[in-house]
Amino acid sequence: MSQILVIDDEVVSRQFLIAVLQRLGLGKVSEAVDGLDALMQLDAGDRVFDLIFCDLDMPRMDGIEFVRHLGERRYRGKLLITSGFDGRVLSSVADLARLYALCLCGVLPKPVDPVQLLALLAAPVEPGEAISLPLERLSSKELQQGIARGEVVPFFQPQVEVVSGKVLGVEVLARWQHPQLGLLSPLQFIELAEENGLITLLTKRLLADSAQALTRLATRQRLNMSINLSMQSLRDSSLVAAFVAILGDAGLDVPRVTFEVTEGGVMADPARALEILTRLRLKGAGLAIDDFGTGFASMDRLSRIPFTEMKIDKSFVIDAAAHATKRSIFEASVELGRRLGLNVVAEGVASEQEWALCRTFGVFAAQGSFISPPVDEASFSAWLAGCGGQMPLPS
């Protein structure tokens, strides 16, 4: 079934288009209130949208800026603009979409006419050639300055206990609020940070900002946090003392933090990784093996590290309800984690069917767009207040 995203800040217009799409049976429809909300859902990575409907005039991030972000992320689904603006503006937006090599189906005036909609979707469409607008090259100096200025900010994705629906904590994910390019996803700058020795600096800043945010949220609910550690950072023997000091300054207890590492990160320098991770565990921090199932590390080496948590990679969770092989890998991974005495967390839970599988297999906690995509502190605070720290369980 096709995945469709409707972006419009006007509730009536958005709900009307969703009703049209559902009546036509074109696919499963998700919604976003503006470009920033849509970008958060795209960057969550647990749904691949085949078709996006986008309004132009919206708060926080308008449709024109959102088109640029789609181009920078090499979006290869279909795009359809819905707007009440005059023809010259719409023509310019269409040109921009083609310059970014997007597959633009066309432009529809509001309210959307079902007959016109079907005609546009039925017509063949090819991506334009992005020859006039090359994407800007980010520099390490620019990133270093951005970290120093506080432009690299934490986004929070809730982690929820599957049995009870209680919000347990958040995974911290980095986003760069670039002054010219807008909100950048980790794919656009994390590799740059690792290649230029900036990843530990970035992680320390992210840890400090996240710890302070959780301290501010403590009046509403006591939450834990998880944060990723790069294999580059696992070579820094001063890391443990630095992390403990950062958490102490923020007033956050070390046991409320879980550090996530990938299988590849552990294997890059096993002796140093074993030292640093064991010392973090000694201080009371949790340790999670992240993206479980995607690496090639030996079980013997992995068993030497005192992990407390296993995070099953979203590639085995997404659509597991409909694919027997994924379902089997998912189930076997959960069983392995439980036998090892680890808390098992499922990443990328994007549907009620995947949530149901988590309950069936005995997953401890889940995260994904079914609960919430990664959002900034203000949005997370509002989400937490709205649900009262307790996600309503599907019937």
C-alpha positions in Angstrom: 0.0 0.0 0.0 1.3 3.5 -0.9 2.3 5.8 1.9 1.0 9.4 1.4 1.8 12.5 3.3 -0.5 15.6 3.3 1.1 18.9 4.5 -1.2 21.8 5.2 -1.6 24.1 8.2 -5.3 24.7 7.5 -7.2 22.0 9.3 -10.3 22.1 7.0 -8.2 22.0 3.8 -6.0 19.2 5.2 -9.0 17.1 6.3 -10.8 17.6 3.0 -7.9 16.3 1.0 -7.4 13.4 3.3 -11.0 12.5 2.9 -10.7 12.7 -0.9 -7.6 10.4 -0.9 -9.2 7.9 1.4 -12.3 7.8 -0.7 -10.2 7.2 -3.8 -8.3 4.4 -2.0 -4.9 5.7 -3.1 -3.0 4.5 0.0 -2.4 5.1 3.7 -2.5 8.8 4.5 -0.4 10.6 7.2 -0.6 14.3 7.9 1.7 17.2 8.9 0.8 20.7 9.9 3.7 22.4 8.2 7.0 21.8 6.5 9.0 21.4 9.7 6.5 18.8 11.0 6.8 16.9 7.6 10.6 17.1 7.7 10.6 15.5 11.2 8.5 12.6 9.9 10.8 12.2 6.8 13.9 12.2 8.9 12.5 9.7 11.3 13.2 7.2 8.5 10.6 4.6 9.5 8.2 5.4 6.6 9.0 6.0 3.0 6.4 8.3 1.5 5.5 7.5 -2.1 3.5 10.7 -2.6 3.6 14.1 -0.8 0.9 16.8 -1.1 2.4 20.1 0.0 0.7 23.5 0.6 2.9 26.6 0.2 2.0 29.3 2.8 2.6 27.6 6.2 4.1 28.7 9.5 7.6 27.7 10.8 8.6 26.2 7.4 6.7 27.1 4.2 6.3 24.8 1.2 9.0 26.5 -0.8 11.7 25.8 1.8 10.3 22.3 2.2 10.9 21.7 -1.5 14.5 22.6 -1.1 14.8 20.1 1.8 13.3 17.4 -0.3 15.8 18.1 -3.0 18.7 18.0 -0.5 17.5 14.6 0.8 17.2 13.2 -2.8 13.5 12.5 -2.4 12.4 10.1 -5.2 8.7 9.8 -4.5 6.1 12.0 -6.3 5.3 15.6 -5.2 2.1 17.5 -5.8 1.7 21.1 -4.8 -1.7 22.3 -3.5 -2.2 26.0 -3.2 -4.4 29.0 -3.8 -1.6 31.3 -5.0 -1.5 32.9 -8.4 -0.1 31.1 -11.4 3.3 32.9 -11.5 4.2 31.9 -8.0 3.1 28.3 -8.7 5.2 28.2 -11.9 8.2 29.4 -10.0 7.8 26.7 -7.4 7.4 24.1 -10.1 10.6 25.2 -11.7 12.3 25.0 -8.3 11.1 21.4 -7.8 12.5 20.4 -11.2 15.8 22.1 -10.6 16.1 19.9 -7.5 15.3 16.8 -9.6 12.0 16.1 -7.9 9.2 14.2 -9.5 6.6 16.9 -9.6 3.2 15.7 -10.7 1.8 19.2 -11.0 -0.1 21.9 -9.1 -3.7 21.7 -7.9 -5.8 24.6 -6.8 -7.8 24.4 -3.5 -10.1 22.7 -2.9 -8.7 19.7 -4.7 -10.8 18.3 -7.5 -10.7 14.4 -7.5 -10.9 14.1 -11.3 -8.0 16.5 -11.8 -6.1 14.7 -9.0 -6.4 11.3 -10.7 -5.4 12.8 -14.0 -2.2 14.3 -12.6 -1.3 11.1 -10.8 -2.0 9.0 -13.9 0.3 11.1 -16.2 3.9 10.0 -16.5 6.4 12.1 -14.7 10.2 12.2 -14.8 12.5 14.0 -12.4 14.2 17.1 -13.6 17.9 17.5 -13.9 19.5 19.2 -11.0 22.2 21.1 -13.0 21.4 24.7 -12.0 21.3 24.3 -8.2 24.2 22.2 -6.9 23.9 21.5 -3.2 26.2 23.5 -1.1 29.3 21.8 0.4 29.4 22.1 4.1 32.9 22.7 5.6 34.3 21.3 8.9 35.0 24.9 10.0 31.4 25.8 9.4 30.3 22.8 11.5 32.7 23.6 14.3 31.4 27.1 14.5 27.9 25.8 14.4 28.5 23.5 17.4 30.1 26.4 19.3 27.1 28.7 18.5 24.6 26.1 19.7 23.2 25.5 16.2 23.4 21.7 16.6 20.5 21.0 18.8 18.9 17.8 20.3 15.7 16.4 18.9 13.8 13.9 21.1 12.1 10.7 20.0 9.9 9.2 22.8 10.5 5.7 24.0 7.3 4.0 25.4 6.8 0.9 27.5 4.9 -1.5 25.3 2.8 -3.2 28.0 1.7 0.0 29.8 2.1 2.8 27.3 4.2 4.8 29.9 6.7 7.2 28.4 10.0 6.0 29.7 12.4 8.4 28.1 13.8 9.7 24.8 16.4 9.0 22.3 18.5 12.1 21.5 19.1 12.8 17.9 21.1 15.7 16.4 19.8 18.3 14.1 21.6 21.3 12.7 19.7 24.6 12.6 21.9 26.0 9.8 21.4 29.8 9.5 21.2 29.7 5.7 20.2 26.1 4.9 17.6 25.6 7.6 17.1 22.3 9.5 19.7 19.7 8.4 19.4 16.0 9.2 22.3 13.9 10.6 22.9 12.4 7.2 24.1 15.8 6.1 26.7 16.4 8.7 27.5 13.5 11.0 30.0 12.0 8.5 31.6 15.4 8.2 32.0 15.5 12.0 33.5 12.0 12.1 35.9 12.7 9.3 37.2 15.9 10.9 37.5 14.9 14.5 34.5 16.9 15.6 32.1 14.1 16.6 33.2 13.9 20.3 32.8 17.7 20.6 29.4 17.5 19.0 28.3 14.6 21.3 29.4 16.5 24.5 27.4 19.5 23.5 24.4 17.4 22.6 24.7 15.5 25.9 24.9 18.8 27.9 21.9 20.4 26.1 19.8 17.2 26.4 20.6 16.7 30.1 19.5 20.3 30.8 16.3 19.8 28.8 15.4 16.7 30.8 16.1 18.6 34.0 13.7 21.3 32.8 11.1 18.6 32.0 11.5 16.9 35.4 8.7 19.0 36.9 6.3 17.2 34.5 7.9 13.7 34.4 11.1 12.0 35.3 12.5 10.7 32.0 15.6 8.7 30.9 17.6 9.4 27.8 19.6 7.5 25.2 22.4 9.0 23.1 24.6 7.5 20.4 28.4 7.1 20.7 30.5 7.1 17.6 33.3 4.7 17.2 35.6 7.8 17.0 34.6 8.7 20.5 35.2 5.2 21.8 39.0 5.8 21.3 39.0 8.8 23.8 40.0 7.6 27.2 39.0 10.9 28.8 35.4 10.4 27.7 34.0 8.9 30.9 35.2 11.6 33.2 33.9 14.3 30.8 30.5 12.7 30.5 30.1 12.3 34.2 31.0 16.0 34.7 28.6 17.1 32.0 25.7 15.2 33.6 26.7 16.4 37.1 26.6 20.0 36.0 23.1 19.5 34.5 21.9 17.8 37.7 21.1 14.5 35.8 21.9 11.2 37.5 24.2 9.0 35.4 21.9 5.9 35.7 19.3 7.8 33.7 21.5 7.8 30.6 22.0 5.0 28.2 24.8 5.2 25.7 24.2 3.5 22.4 26.9 1.9 20.2 26.7 0.0 17.0 28.2 -3.4 16.4 30.7 -1.8 14.0 31.7 0.8 16.5 32.5 -1.9 19.1 34.6 -3.9 16.7 36.6 -1.0 15.4 38.9 -0.9 18.5 37.5 -3.7 20.8 40.1 -3.2 23.6 39.5 0.6 23.9 35.8 0.2 23.4 35.6 -2.5 26.2 37.5 -0.2 28.6 35.4 2.9 28.0 32.0 1.1 27.9 32.8 -0.9 31.0 33.8 2.2 32.9 30.6 3.9 31.8 28.7 0.9 33.1 30.7 1.1 36.4 29.5 4.7 36.8 25.9 3.5 36.5 25.1 4.3 32.9 23.2 1.9 30.7 24.7 0.5 27.5 22.7 -0.4 24.4 23.7 -2.3 21.3 22.2 -0.2 18.6 20.9 -1.3 15.1 21.1 -4.9 16.2 21.3 -7.3 13.3 22.9 -5.0 10.7 26.5 -5.6 11.6 28.9 -8.5 11.3 30.4 -8.6 14.9 31.0 -12.0 16.5 28.7 -12.9 19.4 31.8 -13.9 21.4 33.1 -10.3 21.4 29.7 -8.8 21.9 29.1 -11.0 25.0 32.1 -9.4 26.7 30.6 -6.0 27.0 28.0 -5.4 29.8 25.1 -4.3 27.7 21.8 -3.6 29.4 19.7 -3.0 26.3 19.3 -4.3 22.7 17.8 -2.0 20.1 16.4 -4.0 17.1 17.1 -2.1 13.9 14.1 -0.6 12.2 14.8 -2.5 8.9 13.6 -5.6 10.7 10.6 -3.9 12.3 9.1 -1.9 9.4 6.5 -4.0 7.6 7.4 -7.0 9.7 3.6 -7.7 10.1 3.4 -8.3 6.3 6.8 -10.0 5.6 7.4 -13.5 7.1 11.2 -13.2 6.9 11.4 -9.8 8.7 8.9 -11.1 11.2 11.0 -14.2 12.0 14.2 -12.1 12.4 12.3 -9.6 14.6 10.9 -12.4 16.8 14.3 -14.3 17.0 16.1 -11.0 18.0 13.6 -10.3 20.7 14.0 -13.8 22.1 17.8 -13.6 22.1 17.7 -10.3 23.9 15.4 -11.6 26.5 17.5 -14.7 27.1 20.5 -12.4 27.6 18.6 -10.5 30.2 18.5 -7.3 28.1 15.7 -4.7 27.8 14.6 -5.0 24.1 13.7 -1.8 22.3 12.1 -1.9 18.8 13.0 1.0 16.5 11.0 2.3 13.6 7.5 1.3 14.9 5.3 3.1 12.3 2.0 1.3 12.5 -0.5 -0.3 14.8 0.3 -3.6 13.3 4.0 -3.2 14.2 3.0 -2.1 17.7 0.9 -5.3 18.0 3.8 -7.4 17.1 5.9 -5.7 19.8 3.3 -6.7 22.3 3.0 -10.3 20.9 6.8 -10.9 21.0 7.3 -9.3 24.4 9.3 -6.2 23.4 10.0 -4.0 26.4 9.9 -0.6 24.8 9.2 0.9 21.3 9.9 4.1 19.4 8.9 5.3 16.0 6.5 7.6 14.2 3.5 5.6 15.4 4.3 7.2 18.7 6.1 10.4 17.5 8.9 11.3 15.1 11.9 13.1 16.6 10.9 16.6 17.6 12.5 19.7 19.2 12.3 20.4 22.9 9.3 22.6 22.7 7.3 20.2 20.6 8.3 17.3 22.8 7.2 19.2 25.9 3.8 19.9 24.3 3.5 16.2 23.2 4.3 15.0 26.7 1.8 17.4 28.3 -0.9 16.3 25.7 -0.6 12.6 26.5 0.1 13.1 30.2 3.2 10.9 30.0 1.0 8.0 29.1 0.4 7.0 25.5 -3.1 5.7 24.9 -2.8 2.0 24.0 -4.4 0.8 20.7 -7.5 -1.3 21.3 
